[in-house]
């Protein structure tokens, strides 16, 4: 099992910044890859960013490239999603995710995720 503690969600003004954090624990094999997804009502859950916890290799989806970055404090088992230049369309429930499977480009999909955090709401006002 993998446990998640997510924080950093909230409401911000358009153009502002926000940093989400996700601290994990549990089976190390099940969290080789970490990622952030987001979802709004009526839409499919969308992969945003991912990282290989050991190698540090990152992937950023085209929808947020240039504005969002993923990073980690490996010693603290904490994953970060730095969100800059936020737009109202970034409003969504953001989910931390862990997997033993490859989460890169076309593989950054919910079907490849083994464990999910409970989600944290991000609201961007205009």
Secondary structure by P-SEA (a helix, b strand, c coil): cbbbbbcccccccccbbbbbbbbbbcccccccccbbbbbcccccccccccccccccbbbbcccccccbbbbbcccccbbbbbbcccccccccbbbbbcccccccccccccccccccccbbbbbbcc
